[in-house]
Amino acid sequence: MVSPSLKLADIEKPVPNDDQLLVRVRAASVNPLDWHYVEGTPYVMRAMGVGLRRPKETQLGVDYAGTVEAVGKNVTQFKPGDEVFGGRDGAFAQYVCPRAAGSVTLKPANLTFEQAASVNIAGITALQAVRDKGNVQPGQKLLINGASGGVGTFAVQIAKTLGADVTGVCSTRNVDLVQSLGADHVIDYTKEDFTKGAERYDVIVDNVANHSLSEFKRVLTPKGKYVMVGGGGADEQGVFGKMPRTLQAKLLSKFGDQEMGWMLAHPNQKDMTTLADLMQSGKVKPVIDRTYKLSDLPEAIRYLEEGHARGKVVITVD
Ligand SMILES: NC(=O)c1ccc[n+]([C@@H]2O[C@H](COP(=O)([O-])OP(=O)(O)OC[C@H]3O[C@@H](n4cnc5c(N)ncnc54)[C@H](OP(=O)(O)O)[C@@H]3O)[C@@H](O)[C@H]2O)c1
């Protein structure tokens, strides 16, 4: 569970360099990445530079939305007063200095700061999992395992804009939510195990990793793709986390035409702009579960760590 030593502190207001913006943060959002980081799990993360005994980087958070207060002298794309959203380390703060060419774009006027702050990691992951790694085509059958969480709620909506036939997997209390996001079929995992069913899927996006790879393989079409996004709680990460499963997926892909593999999201400006356009047109709408104040951040991370958020958990910053 999240360290009780997590605390708010006063630090120097950051100063943007020539290529950066100074953004006054109005809202941020929490991702499983934040609790992985605080917990130092899987342990291999510690050896890979996160810090052996405690995190080296002491400022948490990535996703934010806010108002540009100042720009570096090389920045022409943004100006003071612009409302923006994006990703930058240390986003649980009053100010961040993102690179103007990085994962940041103008906030559509129809989105609140809270909605915009929920997008960066979950939205980009969903977009890249469905559109790029899954290469979902109109009419293809796509199953999203974990359709009601941060990534899943974006993935269902994005897949519908690409014309897929979408099946969302979630628990009983989230069936209505996933249906309302546009899923054509919803499977309640407390009542039905899709890996034992007769349906075959062209693409599976897996946010949960609660079945073996051979079970997923069984319900893929002969040329189907399995996209491993995440899964596992803090106490299930072990030393290597999902690394053994990733290697196993690579090995299984060598036999037959099915593709199985892990994906790592790469936040970038082009995809943030694509997401902004989808939200501006009303085709994708962020789903917010709970909103916490910055002072209640440990509580927000603890809640997300339980693994049953409905959409995104957002932090408001005064
Ligand atoms: N590879 C990458 O680049 C990348 C990027 C972002 C996130 N991730 C990973 O992807 C995973 C999902 O992230 P997230 O932000 O969506 O997390 P999240 O918001 O915490 O997702 C939790 C969701 O998982 C669902 N769930 C739990 N057990 C389930 C089960 N047995 N079957 C189906 N759904 C189940 C829950 O639904 P119920 O309440 O209905 O159970 C809940 O809605 C995490 O492991 C995260 O670390 C990876």
The ligand as an SDF file (V2000), in Angstrom:
LIG
                    3D

 48 52  0  0  0  0  0  0  0  0999 V2000
    1.5840   -0.6860  -21.2220 N   0  0  0  0  0  0  0  0  0  0  0  0
    1.3550    0.6020  -21.0050 C   0  0  0  0  0  0  0  0  0  0  0  0
    1.9430    1.4920  -21.6450 O   0  0  0  0  0  0  0  0  0  0  0  0
    0.3360    0.9890  -19.9780 C   0  0  0  0  0  0  0  0  0  0  0  0
   -0.1760    2.2910  -19.9410 C   0  0  0  0  0  0  0  0  0  0  0  0
   -1.1870    2.5900  -19.0220 C   0  0  0  0  0  0  0  0  0  0  0  0
   -1.6350    1.6150  -18.1400 C   0  0  0  0  0  0  0  0  0  0  0  0
   -1.0660    0.3800  -18.1740 N   0  0  0  0  0  0  0  0  0  0  0  0
   -1.5230   -0.6940  -17.2840 C   0  0  0  0  0  0  0  0  0  0  0  0
   -2.8190   -1.0830  -17.7470 O   0  0  0  0  0  0  0  0  0  0  0  0
   -3.6220   -1.5250  -16.6700 C   0  0  0  0  0  0  0  0  0  0  0  0
   -4.9390   -0.7710  -16.7070 C   0  0  0  0  0  0  0  0  0  0  0  0
   -4.7110    0.6080  -16.4420 O   0  0  0  0  0  0  0  0  0  0  0  0
   -5.9280    1.5280  -16.0280 P   0  0  0  0  0  0  0  0  0  0  0  0
   -5.4200    2.9170  -15.9100 O   0  0  0  0  0  0  0  0  0  0  0  0
   -7.0900    1.2510  -16.9010 O   0  0  0  0  0  0  0  0  0  0  0  0
   -6.2300    0.9220  -14.5670 O   0  0  0  0  0  0  0  0  0  0  0  0
   -7.5050    1.1120  -13.6610 P   0  0  0  0  0  0  0  0  0  0  0  0
   -8.2000    2.3600  -14.0160 O   0  0  0  0  0  0  0  0  0  0  0  0
   -7.0420    0.9130  -12.2620 O   0  0  0  0  0  0  0  0  0  0  0  0
   -8.4320   -0.1430  -14.1100 O   0  0  0  0  0  0  0  0  0  0  0  0
   -9.1220   -0.8250  -13.2090 C   0  0  0  0  0  0  0  0  0  0  0  0
  -10.2410   -1.5860  -13.9420 C   0  0  0  0  0  0  0  0  0  0  0  0
   -9.8790   -2.9540  -14.0750 O   0  0  0  0  0  0  0  0  0  0  0  0
  -11.0830   -3.6930  -14.0260 C   0  0  0  0  0  0  0  0  0  0  0  0
  -10.9000   -5.0870  -13.6120 N   0  0  0  0  0  0  0  0  0  0  0  0
  -10.3710   -5.5550  -12.4490 C   0  0  0  0  0  0  0  0  0  0  0  0
  -10.4110   -6.9080  -12.4510 N   0  0  0  0  0  0  0  0  0  0  0  0
  -10.9800   -7.2830  -13.6280 C   0  0  0  0  0  0  0  0  0  0  0  0
  -11.2840   -8.5440  -14.2290 C   0  0  0  0  0  0  0  0  0  0  0  0
  -11.0240   -9.7040  -13.6180 N   0  0  0  0  0  0  0  0  0  0  0  0
  -11.8230   -8.5480  -15.4680 N   0  0  0  0  0  0  0  0  0  0  0  0
  -12.1000   -7.3950  -16.1130 C   0  0  0  0  0  0  0  0  0  0  0  0
  -11.8460   -6.1780  -15.5940 N   0  0  0  0  0  0  0  0  0  0  0  0
  -11.2890   -6.1180  -14.3700 C   0  0  0  0  0  0  0  0  0  0  0  0
  -11.9140   -2.9640  -13.0010 C   0  0  0  0  0  0  0  0  0  0  0  0
  -13.2710   -3.1990  -13.2880 O   0  0  0  0  0  0  0  0  0  0  0  0
  -14.2580   -3.7880  -12.1820 P   0  0  0  0  0  0  0  0  0  0  0  0
  -14.3160   -2.7690  -11.0680 O   0  0  0  0  0  0  0  0  0  0  0  0
  -15.5160   -3.9370  -12.9420 O   0  0  0  0  0  0  0  0  0  0  0  0
  -13.6410   -5.0700  -11.6890 O   0  0  0  0  0  0  0  0  0  0  0  0
  -11.5280   -1.5070  -13.1750 C   0  0  0  0  0  0  0  0  0  0  0  0
  -12.4890   -0.7840  -13.9120 O   0  0  0  0  0  0  0  0  0  0  0  0
   -2.7820   -1.2980  -15.4150 C   0  0  0  0  0  0  0  0  0  0  0  0
   -2.1600   -2.5220  -15.0780 O   0  0  0  0  0  0  0  0  0  0  0  0
   -1.7320   -0.2900  -15.8460 C   0  0  0  0  0  0  0  0  0  0  0  0
   -0.5380   -0.4000  -15.0980 O   0  0  0  0  0  0  0  0  0  0  0  0
   -0.1070    0.0450  -19.0660 C   0  0  0  0  0  0  0  0  0  0  0  0
  1  2  1  0
  2  3  2  0
  2  4  1  0
  4  5  1  0
  4 48  2  0
  5  6  2  0
  6  7  1  0
  7  8  2  0
  8  9  1  0
  8 48  1  0
  9 10  1  0
  9 46  1  0
 10 11  1  0
 11 12  1  0
 11 44  1  0
 12 13  1  0
 13 14  1  0
 14 15  2  0
 14 16  1  0
 14 17  1  0
 17 18  1  0
 18 19  2  0
 18 20  1  0
 18 21  1  0
 21 22  1  0
 22 23  1  0
 23 24  1  0
 23 42  1  0
 24 25  1  0
 25 26  1  0
 25 36  1  0
 26 27  1  0
 26 35  1  0
 27 28  2  0
 28 29  1  0
 29 30  1  0
 29 35  2  0
 30 31  1  0
 30 32  2  0
 32 33  1  0
 33 34  2  0
 34 35  1  0
 36 37  1  0
 36 42  1  0
 37 38  1  0
 38 39  2  0
 38 40  1  0
 38 41  1  0
 42 43  1  0
 44 45  1  0
 44 46  1  0
 46 47  1  0
M  CHG  2   8   1  16  -1
M  END
$$$$
